[in-house]
Amino acid sequence: MVKAQELVEQYEKRVRSLEISIPRYDAATSSLFLGERLVKRFRYPSPNQQLVLIAFEEASWPFHISDPIPPNVGVCTRERLANAVKRLNGAQNLQLLRFCVMECGQTVGWKRVK
């Protein structure tokens, strides 16, 4: 028979493994993490990229969200989101996350890279 302590340990291990697979954006330090690993740190303001990350963080990292970047007169919304996503995927310290534009430029998604 499995002891209660063993069940608790198995449960805690599973919870920790699930937590590691969810990104985390720390707006105070402008840093994106996967578990404890630093994926990207912004040294300079990148408003559109950071708006995307803040929106994911506030929504507890669902696999996709609606475009969080407010419209700008004279700028194509699809191109603006695509540009932000391209830059999110670039210059990562560790290539652990991949962002993509979905639904004709209306949503943005993420996935973990092996």
HELIX and SHEET records of a PDB file:
HELIX    1   1 ALA A    4  ILE A   20  1                                  17    
HELIX    2   2 PRO A   47  GLU A   58  1                                  12    
HELIX    3   3 THR A   77  ASN A   89  1                                  13    
HELIX    4   4 GLU A  103  GLY A  105  5                                   3    
SHEET    1   A 3 PRO A  23  ASP A  26  0                                        
SHEET    2   A 3 SER A  31  LEU A  34 -1                                        
SHEET    3   A 3 ARG A  37  ARG A  41 -1                                        
SHEET    1   B 3 HIS A  64  SER A  66  0                                        
SHEET    2   B 3 THR A 107  ARG A 112 -1                                        
SHEET    3   B 3 LEU A  97  MET A 102 -1                                        
END                                                                             
